[in-house]
């Protein structure tokens, strides 16, 4: 029974009747898919060996392998063009993907095909990926990423540290600037020798777990100031003389 038939059955309607409840659920799913269908997600999907297995393809009637899905292919190719800026290197990566998705050469061996489903994607690429070094390196980076909201949680933690009960009159633009500066200062601080020694050793690790006191945002494990002249003086460049991140006056 298809999802639409299930909703109709629960609502007591005929198959040819309109289901407002189904439309709401369907639109939520489409919005979620659209939000997650980015070039990077599509590339990760294309490099997951499990999505080429019969066990996965037979799990639903409309499933196709990633290299036969037009939308996935378009977004994946966008990501490859961005990641491999050199045309020769991109061509090599493309040929490696053709061999991988088409199960050619080493990728067509019995053990390699059988273990597409049995092994975890990272394990599979470690075991059978050396013949495609560009794809192997990329797959290990993408498929080793855990599904986690830690980045969002860290940003919210920083925001709550800045915008508190006693600082609730800060306008959104100023709060955004302070979060930006604070986040970059903590990244810059990791380049300092003090980050690995002394009382402030790895201060930002403990800082994420600390709660603000008196609503003013004082960290439990360290006394962090947003005014760090030495770090603010550091300017990142993109290698061509263009400033990427510079001091922001707030």
Buried (B, 14 or more C-beta within 10 A) or exposed (E): EEEBEEBBEEEEBEEEEEBEEBEEBBEEEEEEEEEEEEBBBBBBBBBBBBBBBEEBBEEEEEEEBBBEBEEBBEBBBBBBEEBBEEEEEBEBBBBBBEBBBEBEEBBEEEEBBEBBBEBBBBEBBBEBBEBBEBBBEBBBEBBEEEEEEEEEEBEEBBBEBBBBEEBEEBEEEBBBBBBBBBBBBBEBBEEEEEBEEEEBEBBBEBBBEBEBEEEEBBBEBBEBEEEBEEBBEBEEEEEEEEEEBEBEEB
